[in-house]
Amino acid sequence: MTDSVSLATVRFMTYPALCFRSVFRRKMVTVGMLALTLSLILCITGCRSGNPFQRSTPTTPTDAPIISTQATVSEVILLVNQHVSRVQSFSTRNATLDGEGIFNLKGEIAFQRPNNFRLIGSHAVTGTELDVGRNPDVMWMWIGKAEPKAMYFCRNADYAACETNLNLSINPLWVIDAMGFGQLDPNMPYEGPAPIDDRHIELRVRETTSSGETQTKIVVINRDYALPAAIRIYDRLDQLIADARVKSYRKDPETGIVIPQSIAINCPKENQGKGMRFTINYGTPELNRLDANNAHLWKMPAYQGYPPVNMAQGH
């Protein structure tokens, strides 16, 4: 679905996340099909009131919670990082994406720490609709139905310029965070942990974007698994920018590692204030199998008829 107006915006719903709005000088492309974003995105989380995890259906824990109620913020960060780092690479060829403007999209998703990510979204009838990726040098986004036709990219070294030109509300490098595999920076001044319920605690930190804007990030952690359960991002006026919530977990049958099975992403300011919401189910992923033989996954592709457009240059 594509609309053109005098001032245009390319929206990437994210895949993670990434709820963000990109503003180019003269044309605007609204991509309701999937909006995933450059290396995308975002974050995870609960509802605005009540218990945000009531509808979650995680694997039933069999042992005492990994994180005790007496854990300090440093201990929480250490335990979370130990557990998420057990997954160094992730790949699935049968993910599904569903939500407003997304019609039975199948996804191939892969990431390899620290900087490689790829998501390809396809429809059974129309074929490939979306290609988003990142490597240590560049991030890119291709949307088949976008107008004007282009392969949008931004070199990682130019991210500050891309953020300014595209009016990004969320750092698109947070894709692994959005997926539920994000590590916590021990050098950030996190506050907490504050209890939410018997199984969840909360950390919060104020961050400054490259453009100087202040944001608050809230990270909800599942004590049973020492894993992120949600991330919320608020602007300086304390308005929700985006959130991502782990809906369910699964234990990988080969490694025994507990990982997210599905996530829900909400970008309330997108789509002209109507919001964008969608869910991703990872299907049956493989863990820690990607190696040098998979280097082709992290190479920016070329699509015939879609010239490269450097988003750092604002056109």
Buried (B, 14 or more C-beta within 10 A) or exposed (E): EEEEEEEBBBBBBBBBBBBBBBBBEEBBBBBBBBBBBBBBBBBBBBBEEEEBBEEBEBBEBEEEBBBEEEBEBEEBBBBBBEBBEBBBBBBBBEBBBBBEBBBEBBBBBBBBBEBBBBBBBBBEEEEBBBBBBBBEEBBBBBBBBBBBBBBBBBBBEBBEBBBBBBEBBBBBBBBBBBBBBBBBEEEEEBEBBEEBEEBBBBBBBBBEBEEEEEBBBBBBBBBBBBBBBBBBBBBEEEEBBBBBBBBBBBEBEEEEBBBBBBBBBBBBBBBEEEBBBBBBBBBEBBBBBBEEEBEEBBEBBEBEEBEEBBBBEBE
